[in-house]
Amino acid sequence: MRKAIVRAAIYERPGSPEVLQIKDAPDPVCAVDDVLIRIEAISLEGGDVINRAQAEPPPSGIVGYAAAGTIIEVGSAVRDRRVGQRVTSWNLAGSHAEIRAVPASRTWILPDDLSMERAACIPIGFGTAQHCLFNRGRLVSGETVLIQAGAGGVGLGAVQMARAAGATVIATVSGASRAERLRSMGLDHAIDHRTANVASEVRRLTQGQGVDLVVDPVGSTLRTSLDCLRPEGRLVVVGNAGGGTLDLDLWPALQSNQTLLGVFMGSQFEKPDVHDAVGDLLNQAARGDLEVVIDKRFPLAETATAHRYAETEPVLGRVVIVP
């Protein structure tokens, strides 16, 4: 029999990481379309940090998108999941806990050779990268792509997938060590955004033409991203990790016949083609075709510290919380 309460990182108002407190929460209820997952690894996503800092708490008070673990209960209407299966999951809240209830359609069964920690990091980071590059960005072999924040969770996946697709890959980074790590994954050109003019460097690397595609999860870099595009190029905007407003003068983009594409993955993962693509990414990671980088691990009791680290340190890959 399960205990009637679970431990979770709960916040009652948005604010600094210290608003997160480890508390007892009611054992989540498994609805008819849900599964209950005993969580073994939580991927700390950029959206988790933003929500905790800016958004009112969800009804449970438990923030968090992504977590992997073992199914311990299956809803009465669920036919394709069973107790004991290892899965990774996403939802708009609830990952920062020992147990979560989540719709079965928002889970993926794990390959045997994939660890829980790596699996937790794949759906949002790698799934977003795949969707931005190919479903929205229509990247093809021979094109050149710029990836803003190449060392982030989306960036690391995008670098590897773009290179495997036959593209020339440029990414912005902070620091030589991160640039070198990305080169080992197939990055062609690293631009340190702290010391270089990104648009000027992109023009130099592309003989003045600009790139075919930019993937920008930062938001505050949109003006630079448009400046890096060739005429008729595509810019995919996904999130606003840099904070601030997204005000932008689009007249230059209009004059250059450029395309601006928005991505919000919360409405995409349950689409059959997107869900299947994430399943394929999990298989690729299990085979070793995709590298999942975990920067640092924290126990659940140190969730506030994990959030602080993610906000203040130049993270390479993902931060993982382990209940």
N, C-alpha and C positions, 0 to 999 in steps of 0.2 A: 504494500500500500504506500502511495506517495504521501509525503507530508503535506499539510494543508496550506503551507506558506512556502514561498521561494525567496531567495535573496536577489535583489535587483538594485541597479543604480537609478535612483529616482530624483527628479527635480520638480519643484513646485512653482518656479518662476524662471524665466530666461535670465541668463547672466554668465558670469565667469565660470570656469570649471568647478569652482568650489560650491556652486549650487547643487552639484550632484552629491547625493548621500546614499550610502549603502543601507537599505532598509528591507524589512520583511514586506512582501507583497502577497496578495491572494494567489493561490495556485490557479493559473489561467484555465478557463473553460474551453474545452474542445467542441466547437460548433460542428454542425453536420458536415460541412465542407472542409473542415480543418484537419490538421494533424498537430499533435503536441510533440515538441522537440526538446530533449534534454541537451542543452547547449554545451558544446565542448570547445568552440572557438568563435570569437566575435571579431569581425573586421571593422575597425573604426574608420568610417567613411567621412569624407569632407562634409557631406550633408548632415551627418550626426552632430558635428561640431557647430555648424551654422545654426541648426535647429535649436540646440541647447543654448546657444548664445542669444538667439533672436526670436524664437517662436514660443508661443504658449505651449505648455506641456500637453501631450496627448492624454486621453482619459486615464490611462494607467499610470501616467507620470514617467514611463520608461521610454527613453529615447533609443534610437538605433535601427538601422536598416538591415544589416547582413549578419548572419550567423549560421554555423554548421553544427550538426550534432546527430543524435540518434532518435528516431521516432519511438515514442513511448505510448501513444494512443492515436487512434484513427477515427475520424468522424463517421457517422453512420452512412453518409452518402458517398464516401470516398471509396473507389474501387481499384485505384492503381497505386496505392501505397499500403504498407503493412508495418506493424510493430517490429522494431529491430533493424530497419533499414537505415543506412547512413545517408544523410541528405545535407544539402546546403540550401539556404533560404533567404528570401528578402521580404520585407514589408516596410511600411512607412514609419513604424515604431515597434518597440518591444524587444530589440535584440540584446540589450544590456541587462541580461538576467540569466538565471540558471535554467529556466524553462520558458519557452514561448509557444503560443498558439498562432498558427499561420495557415491561410488557405493552402490546401494541397497543391493547387495550381501555381503557387509561388515557391515551389521546391523543386530540386533536382536530385535524383539518385546519384550517388558518387561511384565512380570507378574504384575498384579494390585498391589500386596502387596510389590513390590520392589522399594525402593527409587532410584532416579536418581543418587545420590552420590555413593551408593553401586553398582548400575548397571554399572557405568563408570569404576569401579575397577575390574570387573570380567573377561571380555574377555581375556585380556592380562595376568594378574597375575594368575588367576585361570585356564584359558584355557591353558596357558603354562605349569602349574603344572600338569594338567591332561594328557596332551600330553606326557610330559617327563616321568611321572610315568608309564603310562599304554600303550600308543601307541608305544613309543620307548623303555622304560625301562622294559616293560613286568612284572611289579611287581605283585606278587600273594600273597595270604594269607599265613602267616607263615614265609615269608622272612623278612630280616632286611634291612632298607634303611637309608642312611645318607643323610641329606639335608643340604647343605652349605647355610649360610645366612638364617637361619630359620625364622627370624623376618621380612624378606622382603616380598614384594607382592607375589612373586612366592612361597617363603618358607611357608608363612602362609597357603596358599591353599594346598601345598604339604603335610604339617603336617596333616591337617585334612583329606584329601583324603586317604593318606597312612594308617592312623589309621583306618578309616572306612573300608578299604579293608582287614584289618586283619594283617597288617604288624607291626613289632616292629620298632619304629621310633626314630632315633637319629638326632639331629640337632645342628649345631654350632650357637652360639648366642654371644652377647656382653652384659654382665650384668645380675645380678640376677633377676631384675624385668621383663626383657624380657623372661628369662627362665621360670619364674613362669607363665607368661601369656600364653606361649606356652604349658605348662603342662596342663593348664585348657582347652586346645583344643585337648588334647590327646597325646602330646609328651611324650615319655617314658624316654628319656635321653637327657639332655642339656649339651653341652660342651662349656664353655667360651673360645673362641679361643684366647683371649688376655692373658689368664693366664695358659692355659693347652696346652700340646702337643696333638693335635687333633688325630693324627694317633695312638699314644700310648694309649690314652683314648679309642678310638674305639676298639683297640685290647683287652683291659681289659674288656670292656663291652660285647664283643663277644667271650670271652674265647679264644682269640688268633686267631680266624678264619677270621675276617674281615666281612664286610657287603656284601650283595648280589648286592646291587644297590647304586650308589651315584648320586644325582642330583646336579649339580654344575652350578649356574648362575653367579659365581664370576669370574672365569677364572684364576686369579692369584693363586688360590688354587688347581690347577689341579694336581700338584705333590703330594700334601697331599691327595687329593681325590683318586688317584691311590694307594697310600700307605695304604689306608683304605679298599681297595677291597680284598675280598677273591679271590683265584685262580678261574678263569672262571667267575668272577663277571662282572657287567656292569656299565659303567660310562657314564652318559648323560650330555653333555656339552651344556649349553644354554646361550649364551651371554658372555660378558666380563665386568661385572660391576666393577671389580677391576682394570681395565685399564691395560696398558702394553702389552707386547707381549705374545703370547701363545706358545712360544718355549717349547718343552718337549722331554725328552729322553724316547722313547717308547720301548726300548729294554726290560726293566723289565716287562712291560705289555705283550709284546709278549711272553716272557718266561713263564708267568703265564696264558696264554691263556685268557686274559681279553679282553672285548669288549668296544671300545670307540665309542660312538654315538653322532653325532652332531644334534642340533636342531636350525633352524631359522624359527620362527613362521610366518614371513611375507609371506612365500610361502605356508603356511599350512591352514590358517583360512578359505579359501574359498572351501577347500575340504569338500564334503558333510558330512563325518563322524566327522570331526573336528568341523565344523559349528554346527552340531546337538549336539555335546557334550557340546559346550558352551551354547546352549539353555537349555540343561538339568541342567547345573550349575546355570544358572539364576533362574530356577525353584526351585532348591535346596536351594539357598540363600533366595528366597521369603518364603519358608516353614520354614526357620530357621535351616535347616540341615547343612548349611555352614555359618560361621561367617566371615563377611568382616570388617576388622579393619581400621578405618580412623584415622591416627595419628594427622593430623592438616589440617585446612582449610585456604585458602587465597582467597581474591577477585582477579579478573583479573588484577586490577591495581597494585597488588603486586606480579605479576608473577616472576619477578627477585628475589624477596625475597623468594618465594616458591622454586625456583631452588637452591638458596643458602642454604636454610634449608635442602633440600633433599641431597645436597652434603656434608654438614658439620655435620649434626646431625645423631645419630643412630636411624633412623626412624623405628617405629613399624607399619607395614602395609603400607598404601598408604597416600600420600599427595594429597589433592583435591583442585582444583581451581574452584571458582564459579563466572561466569561472572555476 
